[in-house]
Structures are given as structure tokens and as C-alpha cells.
Amino acid sequence: MMRSLLFAASMLLASSVQALAQEFESATSAVKNMRVGWNLGNTLDANSGSTTNMWIEKYTQRKTSDYEKAWGQSVTTEALIKMFKDAGFNAIRVPVTWYPHMGVKVNDLNWDLSAWSPTKVDAAWMARVKEIVGYVVKNGMYCIINVHHDTGDATTAWLRASTDNYNKYKDTFEDLWKQIATEFKDYDEHLLFEGYNEILDNYGSWCFASFAAPGQYNADSAADSYKAVNQYAQSFVNAVRATGGNNSYRNLIVNSYCGSNGSGNWNKHLLEPLKNLEYPNDEAKNHIIFQVHYYPSIKDLSWAKTECAMMLSDIKKYLQNRAPVIFGEWGTSNNLVKGDDDKYLDDYYTSYKQNKVNFAKYFVEECKKADIGTFYWMMLSDGEDRQNLKWTMPELKDAIIKGYYGNEGYTSIEEVTDNSKILKPKKLIHKGKVIIANGETKYTIAGTKLK
């Protein structure tokens, strides 16, 4: 009898969670409503990056602003976020690196990771993360926070795609996510969590697991890495869901191994990160998003578009048939011209500038058609320009916006005027020169006004 009652209670709880999950915005709707996004990079993700050169910890007071400015950025303001909102961006990914704020002890410039005993996240750091998230959601935008350079190829990366690493750090990883999730559990669907960034194997392999192994592939090692990625993804989902509240059905993002998108035809193993990424077990249905990253070579614009089309086809085949997808990072700033002395002749923006602009518009257009979200990496406003509220790459920004909204671009309108009546609609949908207010009424733009 008792067992029957417990079973009935568990079924009732599961059905209750599922009912609430259906009321909460689905992952599919969230990706569509994000429209187009940007990464607040090199900010809360900044860190020393080397266990033998912990320079931030050694030479600063370790204030939140010391980390935020360590990689050349200014302290983030709400005005910067609003600048992106007014330009037409509707989502901000906020990469966050957590390990320096979890009991790291430095001996001179050295950090003995093997002796690390992680503690609770520093309260001041958590408060600053919360403050920046507030800037985003208060402006009606979607915000993604993650566990960022706790992964990667630096010696400070404590999260690796291996089952040994997973077994060692499983409890720490889950506890970190429980802390984050508890702090933010009352936030609505505009806040999403991303479990881990570009998680790599013990070799530091990019593109696919074990690529950096002797012989550039080890089947057993690769299988172990993909298993670990799925274990971390499941732990992430379990930890967040366990905190309750809106986290019971919050939209959660899991990344492929190293954020790989499977593009290219130069190696038969390139699609493995997509094929081996599992959909985590989750009582809240349709609240998981898959994420990949994309930094194409655009020197040959025609080939870049061809490769992009093939990549989108593979993503549809291997990922999008199971969950909605976003490009959590993408960029066109990695193709600089070098001189005879092997030094760069140009800056990030002007090398192949027209190719960058043309490809950006094309890529966003194609992703919109495919219902895939896009988040450009950093450079649109960079360094002092963020403090001065300037665009570092204005033409590229315009190309991205036109790629999503059309050649007319985006018009930011806070009030809609209908003759002498001023409306404050709950929802504005921008379609070229037409605004749909509150779902039905249409207004046509005339200059900066509607009539």
C-alpha cells in the first residue's frame, strides 16, 4: 500500500512539473524569440589562464572590477546593454569563469590545482554576475550565463572531457550549478543556463575528441570523451532541476564537444561531436537547447557560403531533429593579413572587411530561415568603445541586423502613436516597415513615427 502511494505521489509530481513546464516558454519558442544575440566576452570570463602565472590573483586586489577589466574591457554598464537592445539585438550571452572565485589559493604566481579544495562562490562575484544579468533582463532581453573558461585548453581548466575528470569533479560541478541555479531560480524564461563552454579532452583536442592524440585519433579516448560530455550535461540538468522554482523547467543549454559544429570535409571524424551529443534525461519536455560555435574562414567568400550550407544541413540532420539549436559563439574576425615578418598588417576589422560584412548578413539570414539562434562573439563593441557607447565594427553590426530584420534594418520604438493616442503595446514585432502591436494591429513606419 505504501509503495503504491509513493508511486502515485511521484507520478502526480511528475505530471505537475510537466504541466508547469508547458506554461513556461519552450526551448523552441525561446530560440525564435531571441532573434539575434551578442556575447559580452572577455569580461566576466576573464581569468589568469595559467596555473604558473596567476597574475590577476598576484597583482590585484581581486575585486570584481579587477577581473572584469583584466582582458582590456571596461566595467559593464546597463547603458551598453541598452545600446545593443536599441540596435535590434534581443539576447546577450554572458560568459562567466568561476574557478578564481571558489577558494583559489596562490603561492606567489602558482596555483596547485591538484590540492584545490573548492569553496562556495564568493558572494561579491555572484552579486556582480546577478547585477549584469539584471541589466539584460530589465531591458526585456534574453540572457545566457554559463561555466566558461573553467573549460578549454588552459592549465587552469578543471573541467575536461574524460570520465576520470568527471568522476573527480562531478560533485564540485553539480554544487556550482546548484549555487548558481538557487541564486537565479526566481528569474523568468528570459534567463537561460549553459552547462559548460568548450570542454576539451586531456590532449586539448579541438574539432573532435582525440584529434591532438598521437596519430591524431584514438577511438577509445574519443569514446571516453563523448561519454564524459554527456555525463556533464546530465549532471548539469539534474543539478539545476533539483533547485526547484522556475529552474524546474528553465531552458537549459548543452554544448557539443568543444562547441564543434561538424563543418568541413577534411577529416572523417568531424561529425562525431554532433552524432555523439545526447539529449539529457529531463522531466521538463522541450526545455533543452543544443549549442555549437562557428569561426569560419571567409577569405574565399564563395567557399565559405558553400561550407556553411553543408554545415547547416548536418546540424539539421544530427541536432535539430532532437532539439532547437543556437550558435552560442560565431565570428568572422580570425582571418588577418600577415606581412613578410609574420606580423599582422591589419586589424581585426579591416582584413577582408567586405567579405566579413557579406558573410555576416548571409549567415544570419540562413540561420533565421533554419530557426537557429546566433550570438556574435564580442568585437562589435570592444575595449573603450563599450564605455563610450560606440560601435567598434558598425558595418558588421549593420550586416547582422539586416540579416535578421531585412535591408530596412531595425527601428527601436518604445511608444506607438495612433493618431493622438499613445499606445504602449506589450509586444512589438518588427517586419521590415511594419510593426505588429499586441499581436494584431499594424502600424507602418514613417520616419521615426508610426501611423
C-alpha positions as CSV (number, residue, x, y, z in Angstrom):
1,M,0.0,0.0,0.0
2,M,2.8,2.4,1.0
3,R,4.7,1.7,-2.2
4,S,1.5,2.4,-4.3
5,L,1.0,5.7,-2.5
6,L,4.6,6.7,-3.1
7,F,4.3,5.7,-6.8
8,A,1.1,7.7,-7.1
9,A,2.7,10.7,-5.4
10,S,5.7,10.6,-7.7
11,M,3.5,10.4,-10.8
12,L,1.5,13.3,-9.6
13,L,4.6,15.4,-9.0
14,A,6.0,14.5,-12.5
15,S,2.7,15.4,-14.1
16,S,2.6,18.7,-12.1
17,V,6.2,19.6,-13.2
18,Q,5.3,18.8,-16.8
19,A,2.2,20.9,-16.7
20,L,4.2,23.9,-15.4
21,A,6.9,23.2,-18.0
22,Q,4.3,23.6,-20.7
23,E,3.3,27.0,-19.3
24,F,6.9,28.2,-19.2
25,E,8.2,29.2,-22.6
26,S,9.6,26.3,-24.6
27,A,13.1,26.0,-25.8
28,T,11.9,26.2,-29.4
29,S,10.0,29.5,-28.7
30,A,12.9,30.9,-26.8
31,V,15.4,30.4,-29.6
32,K,13.0,32.1,-32.0
33,N,12.2,35.0,-29.7
34,M,15.9,35.6,-29.0
35,R,16.1,36.9,-32.6
36,V,19.8,37.8,-32.8
37,G,22.4,37.9,-30.0
38,W,25.8,39.1,-28.8
39,N,28.5,37.9,-26.4
40,L,29.7,40.1,-23.6
41,G,33.1,38.4,-23.9
42,N,36.4,39.0,-22.2
43,T,34.5,40.4,-19.2
44,L,33.2,38.1,-16.5
45,D,35.1,35.2,-18.2
46,A,38.5,36.9,-17.8
47,N,41.0,34.9,-15.7
48,S,44.7,34.3,-15.3
49,G,44.6,31.3,-17.6
50,S,47.8,29.6,-16.3
51,T,48.4,27.8,-13.0
52,T,52.0,29.1,-13.1
53,N,51.2,32.7,-13.9
54,M,48.2,33.6,-11.7
55,W,48.8,37.3,-12.4
56,I,45.3,38.7,-11.6
57,E,45.4,37.0,-8.2
58,K,49.0,38.1,-7.6
59,Y,48.9,41.7,-8.7
60,T,45.4,43.0,-8.0
61,Q,43.1,43.3,-5.0
62,R,40.8,40.6,-6.7
63,K,37.9,43.0,-6.8
64,T,35.1,42.1,-9.3
65,S,36.2,45.0,-11.4
66,D,39.8,43.8,-11.5
67,Y,38.7,40.6,-13.2
68,E,36.2,42.4,-15.4
69,K,38.8,44.8,-16.8
70,A,41.7,42.2,-16.8
71,W,41.4,41.5,-20.5
72,G,41.1,45.0,-21.8
73,Q,37.4,45.7,-21.3
74,S,35.7,48.4,-19.3
75,V,33.3,47.8,-16.4
76,T,30.0,46.8,-18.0
77,T,27.1,49.3,-17.7
78,E,23.4,49.0,-18.3
79,A,23.8,51.7,-21.0
80,L,25.9,49.4,-23.1
81,I,23.3,46.7,-22.9
82,K,20.6,49.1,-23.9
83,M,22.8,50.2,-26.9
84,F,22.5,46.6,-28.1
85,K,18.8,46.5,-27.4
86,D,18.2,49.7,-29.3
87,A,20.2,48.3,-32.2
88,G,17.9,45.3,-32.5
89,F,19.7,42.6,-30.5
90,N,17.4,40.7,-28.2
91,A,19.8,38.4,-26.4
92,I,23.1,38.6,-24.6
93,R,25.3,35.7,-23.7
94,V,27.3,36.5,-20.6
95,P,30.3,34.1,-20.3
96,V,31.4,33.6,-16.7
97,T,34.5,31.9,-15.3
98,W,34.0,30.7,-11.8
99,Y,37.2,29.0,-10.5
100,P,39.0,32.1,-9.3
101,H,36.1,32.9,-7.1
102,M,35.9,29.4,-5.5
103,G,38.7,29.2,-3.0
104,V,41.8,29.5,-5.3
105,K,44.9,29.9,-3.2
106,V,48.0,31.3,-4.9
107,N,51.6,30.7,-3.7
108,D,53.5,33.5,-5.4
109,L,52.2,33.1,-9.1
110,N,51.4,29.4,-8.8
111,W,48.2,27.7,-8.1
112,D,48.3,24.0,-7.2
113,L,45.2,22.8,-8.8
114,S,45.8,19.2,-7.6
115,A,45.4,20.5,-4.0
116,W,42.4,22.7,-4.7
117,S,39.5,22.4,-2.3
118,P,36.7,24.4,-3.9
119,T,34.5,26.6,-1.7
120,K,31.3,28.4,-2.2
121,V,31.3,31.1,-4.9
122,D,32.5,34.4,-3.5
123,A,29.4,36.5,-2.6
124,A,30.7,39.7,-4.3
125,W,31.3,37.8,-7.5
126,M,27.9,36.2,-7.5
127,A,26.3,39.6,-6.8
128,R,28.2,41.1,-9.8
129,V,27.0,38.4,-12.1
130,K,23.5,39.0,-10.9
131,E,23.8,42.7,-11.5
132,I,24.8,42.2,-15.1
133,V,22.1,39.7,-15.7
134,G,19.8,42.3,-14.3
135,Y,20.9,44.8,-16.9
136,V,19.9,42.4,-19.6
137,V,16.6,41.1,-18.4
138,K,15.4,44.6,-17.3
139,N,15.7,45.6,-20.9
140,G,13.4,42.8,-21.9
141,M,16.3,40.7,-23.5
142,Y,17.2,37.1,-23.1
143,C,20.3,36.4,-21.1
144,I,22.5,33.2,-21.1
145,I,25.0,32.6,-18.3
146,N,27.4,29.7,-18.3
147,V,30.5,28.0,-16.9
148,H,33.1,29.3,-19.4
149,H,36.9,29.2,-19.0
150,D,36.6,26.5,-16.3
151,T,36.8,24.5,-19.6
152,G,39.2,24.9,-22.5
153,D,42.9,24.2,-23.1
154,A,44.5,26.4,-20.4
155,T,46.1,24.6,-17.5
156,T,43.6,26.3,-15.2
157,A,40.7,24.4,-16.9
158,W,39.5,22.0,-14.3
159,L,36.7,20.6,-16.4
160,R,37.8,18.1,-19.1
161,A,36.0,15.7,-21.3
162,S,37.2,12.5,-19.7
163,T,35.3,10.1,-17.4
164,D,38.2,10.2,-14.8
165,N,37.9,14.0,-14.7
166,Y,34.1,13.8,-14.5
167,N,34.3,11.3,-11.5
168,K,36.8,13.6,-9.8
169,Y,34.9,16.9,-10.2
170,K,31.3,15.7,-10.5
171,D,30.3,16.9,-7.0
172,T,32.1,20.2,-7.4
173,F,30.4,20.8,-10.8
174,E,27.0,20.0,-9.5
175,D,27.4,22.0,-6.4
176,L,28.5,25.0,-8.5
177,W,25.4,24.8,-10.6
178,K,23.2,24.4,-7.6
179,Q,24.6,27.6,-6.2
180,I,24.0,29.4,-9.5
181,A,20.6,28.0,-10.0
182,T,19.5,28.8,-6.4
183,E,20.6,32.4,-6.8
184,F,18.6,32.8,-10.0
185,K,15.7,30.4,-9.6
186,D,13.0,33.2,-9.4
187,Y,14.0,34.6,-12.8
188,D,11.6,34.0,-15.7
189,E,12.2,32.5,-19.1
190,H,14.4,35.4,-20.2
191,L,17.3,33.7,-18.3
192,L,18.9,30.6,-19.6
193,F,21.7,28.5,-18.2
194,E,24.5,26.9,-20.3
195,G,26.2,24.0,-18.6
196,Y,29.8,24.3,-19.9
197,N,31.6,26.1,-22.7
198,E,34.2,24.5,-25.0
199,I,35.1,21.4,-23.0
200,L,38.1,19.5,-24.3
201,D,39.8,16.2,-23.7
202,N,43.1,15.7,-21.8
203,Y,45.0,16.2,-25.0
204,G,43.4,19.6,-25.6
205,S,41.9,18.5,-28.9
206,W,39.9,20.9,-31.0
207,C,37.5,19.9,-33.8
208,F,36.8,16.5,-32.4
209,A,37.8,14.3,-29.5
210,S,41.4,12.9,-29.6
211,F,42.4,15.0,-32.6
212,A,45.6,16.0,-30.6
213,A,46.4,12.4,-29.6
214,P,49.3,10.6,-31.2
215,G,48.3,9.7,-34.7
216,Q,45.5,12.4,-34.5
217,Y,42.9,9.9,-33.4
218,N,42.3,7.4,-30.6
219,A,38.9,5.7,-30.8
220,D,38.9,4.6,-27.1
221,S,39.9,8.0,-25.9
222,A,37.3,9.7,-28.2
223,A,34.5,7.5,-27.0
224,D,35.5,8.2,-23.4
225,S,35.4,12.0,-24.1
226,Y,32.0,11.9,-25.7
227,K,30.7,9.8,-22.7
228,A,32.1,12.4,-20.3
229,V,30.5,15.3,-22.2
230,N,27.1,13.6,-21.9
231,Q,27.7,12.9,-18.2
232,Y,28.5,16.5,-17.5
233,A,25.4,17.5,-19.5
234,Q,23.2,15.2,-17.4
235,S,24.8,16.4,-14.1
236,F,24.1,20.0,-15.1
237,V,20.4,19.3,-15.9
238,N,20.0,17.3,-12.7
239,A,21.6,19.9,-10.5
240,V,19.5,22.8,-11.9
241,R,16.2,20.9,-11.8
242,A,16.9,19.9,-8.2
243,T,16.7,23.5,-7.0
244,G,13.1,23.9,-7.9
245,G,11.2,27.0,-8.6
246,N,11.4,28.2,-12.2
247,N,14.5,26.0,-12.6
248,S,12.2,23.0,-12.7
249,Y,11.5,24.0,-16.3
250,R,14.0,26.7,-17.2
251,N,15.5,26.3,-20.7
252,L,19.0,24.8,-20.4
253,I,21.8,24.7,-23.0
254,V,24.2,21.8,-23.5
255,N,27.2,22.1,-25.9
256,S,28.8,19.6,-28.2
257,Y,32.3,18.5,-27.5
258,C,34.5,21.7,-27.8
259,G,31.4,23.5,-29.3
260,S,32.2,21.8,-32.6
261,N,29.7,22.3,-35.4
262,G,31.0,19.4,-37.6
263,S,31.8,21.6,-40.6
264,G,34.4,20.7,-43.2
265,N,35.2,17.6,-45.2
266,W,38.9,17.3,-44.4
267,N,38.5,14.5,-41.8
268,K,36.1,11.7,-41.4
269,H,35.7,12.3,-37.6
270,L,34.4,15.9,-37.8
271,L,30.8,14.9,-37.3
272,E,31.4,12.8,-34.2
273,P,30.7,15.7,-31.7
274,L,27.2,16.1,-33.2
275,K,26.5,12.4,-33.6
276,N,27.6,11.6,-30.0
277,L,25.9,14.5,-28.2
278,E,23.0,13.0,-26.3
279,Y,19.7,14.7,-25.2
280,P,19.8,14.6,-21.4
281,N,17.1,12.9,-19.5
282,D,14.7,15.7,-18.4
283,E,11.2,15.6,-16.9
284,A,10.6,19.1,-18.4
285,K,10.0,18.3,-22.1
286,N,11.2,20.7,-24.8
287,H,13.4,22.8,-22.4
288,I,16.8,21.7,-23.8
289,I,18.8,23.6,-26.4
290,F,21.9,22.4,-28.2
291,Q,24.8,24.8,-28.8
292,V,27.7,24.8,-31.3
293,H,30.2,27.5,-32.2
294,Y,31.4,28.7,-35.6
295,Y,34.5,30.7,-36.7
296,P,34.8,30.2,-40.4
297,S,37.5,31.3,-42.8
298,I,35.9,33.9,-45.1
299,K,38.9,34.7,-47.3
300,D,37.1,32.8,-50.1
301,L,33.5,34.1,-49.7
302,S,32.0,31.6,-52.2
303,W,33.5,28.6,-50.5
304,A,32.6,29.9,-47.0
305,K,28.9,30.1,-48.0
306,T,29.1,26.6,-49.6
307,E,30.6,25.1,-46.4
308,C,28.1,27.0,-44.3
309,A,25.2,25.5,-46.2
310,M,26.6,22.0,-45.7
311,M,27.1,22.6,-42.0
312,L,23.6,23.8,-41.5
313,S,22.3,20.7,-43.3
314,D,24.4,18.5,-40.9
315,I,23.1,20.4,-37.9
316,K,19.5,19.9,-39.0
317,K,20.2,16.1,-39.5
318,Y,22.1,15.4,-36.3
319,L,21.0,18.0,-33.8
320,Q,17.9,20.0,-34.8
321,N,15.8,16.9,-35.2
322,R,16.1,16.4,-31.5
323,A,16.3,19.9,-30.0
324,P,16.5,23.6,-31.1
325,V,20.0,24.9,-31.8
326,I,21.9,28.1,-31.3
327,F,25.4,29.3,-32.4
328,G,26.4,30.5,-29.0
329,E,29.5,32.0,-30.5
330,W,30.4,32.8,-34.1
331,G,32.7,35.3,-35.6
332,T,34.4,36.4,-38.8
333,S,37.4,38.1,-37.3
334,N,40.1,35.4,-37.4
335,N,41.5,35.9,-40.9
336,L,44.2,38.6,-40.7
337,V,46.7,39.6,-43.3
338,K,50.3,38.9,-42.4
339,G,53.4,40.6,-43.8
340,D,56.8,39.1,-44.6
341,D,57.9,39.5,-41.0
342,D,54.9,37.3,-40.0
343,K,53.3,40.3,-38.2
344,Y,49.8,41.3,-38.8
345,L,49.4,44.1,-41.3
346,D,45.8,44.9,-40.5
347,D,43.4,44.9,-37.6
348,Y,40.5,42.5,-36.9
349,Y,38.0,44.6,-38.7
350,T,39.6,45.7,-42.0
351,S,41.1,42.4,-43.2
352,Y,38.7,41.1,-45.8
353,K,36.2,43.6,-44.4
354,Q,33.7,43.3,-47.2
355,N,33.8,39.5,-47.0
356,K,33.1,39.7,-43.3
357,V,30.1,42.0,-43.9
358,N,28.7,40.0,-46.7
359,F,29.1,36.7,-44.9
360,A,27.6,38.0,-41.7
361,K,24.4,39.1,-43.4
362,Y,24.2,35.8,-45.3
363,F,24.9,33.7,-42.2
364,V,22.3,35.4,-40.1
365,E,19.7,35.2,-42.9
366,E,20.3,31.5,-43.3
367,C,20.2,30.8,-39.6
368,K,16.9,32.7,-39.3
369,K,15.4,30.6,-42.1
370,A,16.6,27.5,-40.2
371,D,15.2,28.7,-36.9
372,I,18.7,28.7,-35.4
373,G,19.8,31.5,-33.0
374,T,23.1,33.4,-33.4
375,F,25.3,35.2,-30.9
376,Y,28.2,37.1,-32.3
377,W,31.5,36.9,-30.4
378,M,32.5,40.2,-28.8
379,M,34.0,42.5,-31.3
380,L,31.0,44.6,-32.3
381,S,31.8,46.9,-29.4
382,D,35.2,46.4,-27.8
383,G,37.5,47.9,-25.3
384,E,37.0,51.6,-24.6
385,D,34.2,51.7,-27.1
386,R,32.0,49.9,-24.7
387,Q,32.5,52.6,-22.1
388,N,31.9,55.3,-24.7
389,L,28.9,53.5,-26.1
390,K,30.4,53.3,-29.6
391,W,30.4,50.5,-32.2
392,T,33.8,49.2,-33.0
393,M,32.5,47.4,-36.1
394,P,29.5,49.4,-37.2
395,E,29.2,48.0,-40.7
396,L,29.4,44.4,-39.4
397,K,26.8,45.2,-36.8
398,D,24.5,46.6,-39.5
399,A,25.0,43.5,-41.6
400,I,24.0,41.3,-38.7
401,I,20.9,43.4,-38.1
402,K,19.9,43.5,-41.7
403,G,20.5,39.8,-42.0
404,Y,17.8,39.2,-39.4
405,Y,15.4,42.1,-40.0
406,G,15.9,42.8,-43.7
407,N,17.5,45.6,-45.6
408,E,15.4,48.2,-43.8
409,G,17.2,47.3,-40.6
410,Y,15.6,47.7,-37.2
411,T,13.8,50.6,-35.7
412,S,13.7,50.9,-31.9
413,I,10.3,52.2,-30.8
414,E,9.2,52.4,-27.2
415,E,5.9,54.1,-27.8
416,V,3.5,53.6,-30.7
417,T,1.4,56.6,-31.7
418,D,-2.0,56.0,-33.3
419,N,-3.3,59.5,-34.3
420,S,-3.4,61.3,-31.0
421,K,-3.5,58.2,-28.9
422,I,-0.2,56.8,-27.5
423,L,-0.1,53.1,-27.0
424,K,2.4,51.1,-25.0
425,P,1.9,47.6,-26.5
426,K,3.1,44.5,-24.7
427,K,4.7,43.1,-27.7
428,L,6.2,44.7,-30.9
429,I,7.1,42.5,-33.8
430,H,9.3,44.2,-36.4
431,K,8.8,43.1,-40.0
432,G,10.6,45.5,-42.4
433,K,8.5,48.6,-42.3
434,V,5.6,47.1,-40.5
435,I,5.1,46.9,-36.7
436,I,2.5,44.5,-35.3
437,A,1.4,45.7,-31.9
438,N,-0.3,43.4,-29.4
439,G,-0.5,40.7,-32.0
440,E,-3.0,42.2,-34.3
441,T,-2.9,46.0,-35.0
442,K,-0.4,47.0,-37.8
443,Y,1.4,50.3,-37.9
444,T,3.7,51.4,-40.8
445,I,6.8,53.3,-40.1
446,A,7.0,56.9,-41.4
447,G,10.4,58.2,-40.4
448,T,10.7,57.5,-36.7
449,K,6.9,57.6,-36.1
450,L,4.2,55.1,-36.8
451,K,0.9,55.9,-38.5
